[in-house]
Amino acid sequence: MKLSDYIAEFLAKQTKHIFVGNGGCVIHILDSIDKTPGLKNIPCENEQGAAIAAEAYSRVTKNLGVAIATSGPGMINLMQGIACAYFDAIPTLYISGAPPTHHLKGDRKIRQMGFQEMDVVGIVKPITKYAVLLKDPKRIRYELEKLLYMATEGNPGPVFLDLPDDLQRADINPNKLERFTPEKQKQPNGLETKIDNMLGLIKEAARPVIIVGGGVKIGHAEEELNTFIKKSGIPFATTWSTIDLFLDDTPNLIGNFGISSNRAGNFAVQNSDLIISFGSRLDTHQTGSNPASFAPKAKKIVINIDNEELNKNNGMDIDLKIHCDLKMFLPLLNSHKIKTKDLTKWRERINHWRQKYPVCCPEYYNQEDKANPYVFINELSKETKEGDIIITDAGGTLTWTMQAYKIRTPQMLFSAFNHSPMGYALPASIGAQYAAPEKQVICVIGDGGMQMNIQELETIVYNSLPIKIFLINNGEYGIIKQTQDTWMNSKYVASDPNSGLGFPDFQKVAKAYKIETAEIKNHKELNKVIKNVLEYKGPILCDVKLKHGEQILPKLVFGRPLEDMAPLLPREEFEANMTF
């Protein structure tokens, strides 16, 4: 049996679509995929698009995403998507073709032996869970099974197979291939004792807050976490990656928190006396630049599958560390009776903050010229429907979306939250549309981000993917200019047309790709245009015109505590919010 045929049959058991870039060192594996029933190559215009599409495909299907590229430049282009998968813990398999084995430099102290050769394993090792160069065709079953296991076990993530051209066409006997047998995982010790300690801290807390981290999704523990939330009655805050797990009117929902989130969430965590974090890394985007000042009055319980996260020594003291898979831990926790103090006044205070400090302020609607980003995102969330998949990009576009979008019906909302490259949303929408062809996929992307992967408009058109693209067009790098306002006294460099950065006419570009266009230039027509775009049968790009200088508000300014967001509240009002 041809080795590349064996790989294709293996992949057909894991996925239906492979996102690919072509090249001389992958013609055999792509041909094998092409003739394998139930498996389809999806060529992208750039390997970066393929890598990101595969990662998004995995998010939506909750199965393995796969991307393939040729050696050298093709493999390098995969790295953006690999990093997205690694930092968001998305199970993906990336395969690159390599020159024939007799063209590999091995241990020779030279830069390159074969054409487009490079040390692929060495390059990708820091951003993969496992990476291997296949050297022996008889090891192909072992390596494929190990790659699949490593991608999905524990804290998941991307894995990488570097596949020499001559081995792809090697002849193998499938019945004589070595198997991979994983080591048995050790069960965590002392869980009952830690649960007892946790229940004791919950019982004594007057202002507890649950933090719902991305690990809840990654560990497929949504149902178990919901049971604990309802059983305990404790108010809970989401991270950006878990906003879409709850409708906006869910009882005891605080909202999200962090440096670019909302005041209610930050007031809640900073006034709490107990933080219970399920599957969150509690990184500096959430805690602020000084983790030691995060929730300073609170005891902290952190449950995480990654023991390194529990012991990273970033300055934040953790009172109870629980190293465990949430899917295992939460049923054990839920089997106990959970006693709390009367939390009525705490809940009332949180609801007061939510009502008093909306992100999309009513006065924003009074703007007459062009669209306010918070108004647009808020109204978009009213017009989308159940089951829609909304993918947002990076920078200001990402932040405005995560601050203002309200989940009003069960939907999926995501981005590459931790690596967060500009240009993610467009190829990610392609992966999502293939993963769920019956769903409406909505891409929200900035004018800067669109330039990074604009070539994938052709992939959308060629495959007749009915993706709705909302282009947030302020004609500048808005979030960079806001940072330059803070640090550079508003001296702008390489961030708008006046400082050297140009932008095309995106509607003309879309039309060149034969994509229909629409435009939003004020609030009067906003809802009508959104509806028309969402009802359009094919792919369409809607140009959402924003004023120059639109900012992210509220936002934490570097050096200030998490609760004191800009624009600063009057000091008397601020102190009242921090007094119990």
SULBEL-V256942 format. One record per residue. RES is the residue in one letter. SS is DSSP state (H for helix, E for strand, C for the rest). BURIAL is 1 if it has 9 or more other C-alpha atoms within 8 Angstrom, else 0. D_CENTER is the distance of its C-alpha to the mean C-alpha in Angstrom with 1 decimal. Layout:
# SULBEL-V256942
res,ss,burial,d_center
RES,SS,BURIAL,D_CENTER
RES,SS,BURIAL,D_CENTER
This chain:
# SULBEL-V256942
res,ss,burial,d_center
M,C,0,39.0
K,E,1,37.0
L,H,1,34.1
S,H,1,31.6
D,H,1,32.8
Y,H,1,32.1
I,H,1,28.5
A,H,1,28.0
E,H,1,29.6
F,H,1,27.3
L,H,1,24.1
A,H,1,25.7
K,C,0,25.5
Q,C,0,21.7
T,C,1,20.5
K,C,0,22.1
H,E,1,20.5
I,E,1,20.2
F,E,1,18.6
V,E,1,21.2
G,C,1,22.9
N,C,1,26.6
G,C,1,29.0
G,H,0,32.2
C,H,1,30.8
V,H,1,28.8
I,H,1,31.4
H,H,1,32.5
I,H,1,29.2
L,H,1,28.2
D,H,0,31.7
S,H,1,31.4
I,H,1,28.2
D,H,1,30.0
K,C,0,32.9
T,C,1,31.1
P,C,0,31.3
G,C,0,28.0
L,C,1,25.9
K,E,1,25.1
N,E,1,24.2
I,E,0,21.9
P,E,1,22.9
C,C,1,20.6
E,C,1,22.3
N,C,1,20.5
E,H,1,19.1
Q,H,1,16.0
G,H,1,15.4
A,H,1,16.2
A,H,1,13.8
I,H,1,10.7
A,H,1,12.4
A,H,1,12.9
E,H,1,9.3
A,H,1,8.6
Y,H,1,12.0
S,H,1,11.3
R,H,1,8.6
V,H,1,11.4
T,H,1,14.4
K,C,0,13.4
N,C,1,15.5
L,C,1,15.6
G,E,1,14.3
V,E,1,16.9
A,E,1,17.6
I,E,1,21.0
A,E,1,22.5
T,C,1,25.9
S,C,1,27.1
G,C,1,26.8
P,H,0,25.3
G,H,1,23.4
M,H,1,21.9
I,H,0,21.0
N,H,1,19.1
L,C,1,16.8
M,H,1,15.6
Q,H,1,12.9
G,H,1,11.0
I,H,1,12.2
A,H,1,10.8
C,H,1,7.2
A,H,1,8.1
Y,H,1,10.2
F,H,1,8.4
D,C,1,5.7
A,C,1,8.9
I,C,1,8.7
P,C,1,12.5
T,E,1,13.5
L,E,1,17.0
Y,E,1,17.9
I,E,1,21.6
S,E,1,23.7
G,E,1,27.3
A,E,1,29.7
P,C,1,33.3
P,C,1,36.0
T,H,1,36.6
H,H,0,39.9
H,H,1,38.1
L,C,1,35.7
K,C,1,36.9
G,C,0,36.4
D,C,0,37.8
R,C,0,39.7
K,C,0,39.2
I,C,0,38.4
R,C,0,35.4
Q,C,1,35.4
M,C,1,37.7
G,C,1,36.4
F,C,0,35.1
Q,C,1,31.4
E,C,1,31.3
M,C,0,29.1
D,C,0,28.1
V,H,1,24.8
V,H,1,24.4
G,H,0,25.1
I,H,0,22.6
V,H,1,19.6
K,H,1,20.6
P,H,0,18.8
I,H,1,15.3
T,C,1,16.2
K,C,1,17.5
Y,E,1,20.6
A,E,1,22.1
V,E,1,25.6
L,E,1,28.2
L,E,1,30.3
K,C,0,33.9
D,C,0,35.8
P,H,1,35.4
K,H,1,36.7
R,H,1,33.5
I,H,1,31.2
R,H,1,31.0
Y,H,1,30.4
E,H,1,27.6
L,H,1,25.8
E,H,1,26.1
K,H,1,25.0
L,H,1,21.9
L,H,1,20.9
Y,H,1,21.8
M,H,1,19.9
A,H,1,16.6
T,H,1,16.8
E,C,0,18.9
G,C,0,18.2
N,C,1,14.9
P,C,1,13.5
G,C,1,12.3
P,E,1,13.7
V,E,1,17.5
F,E,1,19.8
L,E,1,23.3
D,E,1,25.6
L,E,1,28.3
P,E,1,31.7
D,H,1,33.3
D,H,1,36.5
L,H,1,34.9
Q,H,1,33.1
R,C,1,36.6
A,C,1,38.2
D,E,0,40.0
I,C,1,39.1
N,C,0,40.4
P,H,0,37.6
N,H,0,40.0
K,H,0,40.5
L,C,1,37.0
E,C,0,35.9
R,C,0,33.3
F,C,1,30.6
T,C,0,31.1
P,C,0,28.5
E,C,0,29.9
K,C,0,30.1
Q,C,0,27.6
K,C,0,29.5
Q,C,0,29.2
P,C,0,28.5
N,C,0,31.8
G,C,0,32.8
L,H,0,30.3
E,H,0,33.0
T,H,0,34.2
K,H,1,30.8
I,H,1,30.3
D,H,0,33.8
N,H,0,32.9
M,H,1,29.7
L,H,1,31.8
G,H,0,34.4
L,H,1,32.0
I,H,1,30.7
K,H,1,34.4
E,H,0,35.3
A,C,1,32.4
A,C,1,33.3
R,C,1,29.9
P,E,1,27.2
V,E,1,23.5
I,E,1,20.9
I,E,1,17.4
V,E,1,14.8
G,C,1,12.1
G,C,1,9.1
G,H,1,11.9
V,H,1,13.5
K,H,1,11.2
I,H,1,11.1
G,C,1,14.8
H,C,0,15.6
A,C,1,17.5
E,H,1,16.9
E,H,0,20.6
E,H,1,21.9
L,H,1,20.1
N,H,0,21.3
T,H,1,24.7
F,H,1,24.7
I,H,1,23.7
K,H,0,26.5
K,H,0,28.9
S,H,1,28.6
G,C,0,28.3
I,C,1,26.4
P,C,1,24.3
F,E,1,20.5
A,E,1,17.7
T,E,1,14.1
T,C,1,11.1
W,H,0,8.6
S,H,1,6.4
T,H,1,9.9
I,H,1,11.6
D,H,1,12.0
L,H,0,13.9
F,C,1,16.9
L,C,1,19.1
D,C,1,20.0
D,C,0,23.5
T,C,0,22.8
P,C,0,25.5
N,C,1,24.7
L,E,1,21.3
I,E,1,21.1
G,E,1,17.9
N,E,1,15.3
F,C,1,16.5
G,C,1,16.1
I,C,1,17.3
S,C,1,15.9
S,C,1,16.1
N,C,1,19.4
R,H,1,22.8
A,H,1,23.3
G,H,1,20.4
N,H,1,21.6
F,H,1,25.2
A,H,1,24.5
V,H,1,22.9
Q,H,1,25.4
N,H,1,28.3
S,C,1,27.4
D,C,1,29.6
L,E,1,27.3
I,E,1,23.5
I,E,1,22.3
S,E,1,18.8
F,E,1,17.3
G,C,1,14.5
S,C,1,13.3
R,C,0,13.7
L,C,0,15.2
D,C,0,14.4
T,H,1,16.2
H,H,1,13.8
Q,H,1,14.9
T,H,1,18.4
G,C,1,19.5
S,C,0,21.0
N,C,1,23.5
P,H,1,22.1
A,H,1,25.8
S,H,1,26.0
F,C,1,23.2
A,C,1,24.9
P,C,0,28.3
K,C,1,30.3
A,C,1,28.3
K,E,1,28.6
K,E,1,25.2
I,E,1,24.3
V,E,1,21.2
I,E,1,20.4
N,E,1,18.1
I,C,1,18.3
D,C,1,18.1
N,H,0,21.5
E,H,0,20.7
E,H,0,18.3
L,H,1,21.4
N,C,0,23.7
K,C,0,22.0
N,C,0,24.7
N,C,0,22.9
G,C,0,25.6
M,C,1,24.4
D,C,0,26.8
I,C,1,25.7
D,C,0,28.6
L,E,1,27.6
K,E,1,25.2
I,E,1,24.5
H,E,1,23.2
C,C,1,22.4
D,C,1,20.2
L,H,1,19.4
K,H,1,20.6
M,H,0,23.9
F,H,1,24.1
L,H,1,23.6
P,H,1,26.5
L,H,0,28.7
L,H,1,27.9
N,H,1,28.4
S,C,0,31.8
H,C,0,33.2
K,C,0,34.6
I,C,1,32.5
K,C,0,34.7
T,C,1,33.8
K,C,0,35.8
D,C,0,36.3
L,C,1,33.1
T,H,0,34.4
K,H,0,34.8
W,H,1,31.4
R,H,1,29.8
E,H,0,32.1
R,H,0,31.1
I,H,1,27.4
N,H,1,28.2
H,H,0,30.4
W,H,1,27.6
R,H,1,25.4
Q,H,0,28.3
K,H,0,29.6
Y,C,1,26.4
P,C,0,24.5
V,C,1,21.8
C,C,1,23.3
C,C,0,26.9
P,H,0,29.8
E,H,0,31.4
Y,H,1,28.5
Y,H,1,29.8
N,H,0,33.1
Q,C,1,31.8
E,C,0,33.9
D,C,0,32.7
K,C,1,29.4
A,E,1,26.3
N,C,1,24.8
P,H,1,21.0
Y,H,1,20.9
V,H,1,23.5
F,H,1,21.8
I,H,1,18.5
N,H,1,20.6
E,H,1,22.8
L,H,1,20.2
S,H,1,18.9
K,H,0,22.6
E,H,1,23.1
T,C,0,20.3
K,C,0,21.3
E,C,0,20.5
G,C,1,18.2
D,C,1,16.6
I,E,1,13.1
I,E,1,11.8
I,E,1,9.2
T,E,1,9.3
D,C,1,9.6
A,C,1,10.3
G,H,1,13.2
G,H,1,15.4
T,H,1,14.0
L,H,1,10.6
T,H,1,12.8
W,H,1,15.4
T,H,1,13.2
M,H,1,11.7
Q,H,1,15.2
A,H,1,17.3
Y,C,1,15.7
K,C,1,17.5
I,C,1,16.8
R,C,1,20.4
T,C,0,20.2
P,C,1,18.0
Q,C,1,15.1
M,E,1,11.4
L,E,1,9.1
F,E,1,5.5
S,C,1,3.9
A,C,1,3.0
F,C,1,3.8
N,C,0,6.5
H,C,1,8.0
S,C,1,7.5
P,C,1,10.3
M,C,1,12.5
G,C,1,13.0
Y,H,1,9.6
A,H,1,10.1
L,H,1,13.5
P,H,1,13.3
A,H,1,10.1
S,H,1,12.5
I,H,1,15.1
G,H,1,13.4
A,H,1,12.7
Q,H,1,16.3
Y,H,1,17.8
A,H,1,16.1
A,C,1,17.5
P,C,0,20.4
E,C,0,21.9
K,C,1,19.0
Q,C,1,18.7
V,E,1,15.6
I,E,1,15.2
C,E,1,13.8
V,E,1,13.9
I,E,1,14.3
G,E,1,16.6
D,H,1,19.8
G,H,1,18.7
G,H,1,15.5
M,H,1,17.6
Q,H,0,19.9
M,H,0,17.6
N,C,1,17.3
I,H,1,20.0
Q,H,0,21.8
E,H,1,19.5
L,H,1,21.4
E,H,1,24.0
T,H,1,21.9
I,H,1,21.3
V,H,1,25.0
Y,H,0,26.4
N,C,0,24.7
S,C,0,25.3
L,C,1,21.8
P,C,1,22.1
I,C,1,18.9
K,E,1,19.3
I,E,1,18.3
F,E,1,18.6
L,E,1,19.2
I,E,1,19.2
N,E,1,22.3
N,C,1,23.7
G,C,1,25.2
E,E,1,23.8
Y,C,1,21.0
G,H,1,21.0
I,H,1,18.9
I,H,0,20.8
K,H,1,24.0
Q,H,1,23.3
T,H,1,22.8
Q,H,1,26.0
D,H,1,27.7
T,H,1,27.1
W,H,0,28.0
M,C,1,30.1
N,C,0,32.3
S,C,1,30.7
K,C,0,31.7
Y,C,1,29.3
V,C,0,28.9
A,C,0,27.0
S,C,1,25.0
D,E,1,27.1
P,H,1,30.0
N,H,0,32.5
S,H,1,31.1
G,C,1,30.7
L,C,1,27.5
G,C,0,28.1
F,C,0,26.4
P,C,0,27.8
D,C,0,28.8
F,H,0,25.7
Q,H,1,27.8
K,H,0,30.3
V,H,1,27.6
A,H,1,26.2
K,H,1,29.8
A,H,0,30.6
Y,C,1,28.0
K,C,0,29.8
I,C,1,26.9
E,E,1,28.2
T,E,1,27.5
A,E,1,27.8
E,E,1,27.8
I,E,1,27.4
K,C,1,29.6
N,C,1,30.4
H,C,1,29.9
K,C,0,32.9
E,C,1,31.4
L,H,1,27.8
N,H,1,27.7
K,H,0,30.0
V,H,1,28.0
I,H,1,24.7
K,H,1,26.6
N,H,0,28.2
V,H,1,25.0
L,H,0,23.4
E,H,0,26.7
Y,C,0,27.2
K,C,0,27.4
G,C,0,25.9
P,C,1,23.3
I,E,1,23.8
L,E,1,22.7
C,E,1,23.4
D,E,1,24.1
V,E,1,23.4
K,E,1,25.8
L,E,1,25.2
K,C,1,27.7
H,C,0,27.4
G,C,0,26.5
E,C,1,24.2
Q,C,0,22.5
I,C,1,19.8
L,C,0,21.9
P,C,1,22.0
K,E,1,20.5
L,C,1,21.6
V,C,1,23.9
F,C,0,24.0
G,C,0,26.5
R,C,0,26.7
P,C,1,25.9
L,C,1,22.8
E,C,0,25.1
D,C,1,26.8
M,C,1,24.5
A,E,1,25.8
P,C,0,27.9
L,C,0,29.9
L,C,1,31.6
P,C,0,35.4
R,H,0,36.1
E,H,0,38.1
E,H,0,35.3
F,H,1,32.8
E,H,0,35.2
A,H,0,35.8
N,H,0,32.1
M,C,0,32.2
T,C,0,35.5
F,C,0,36.2
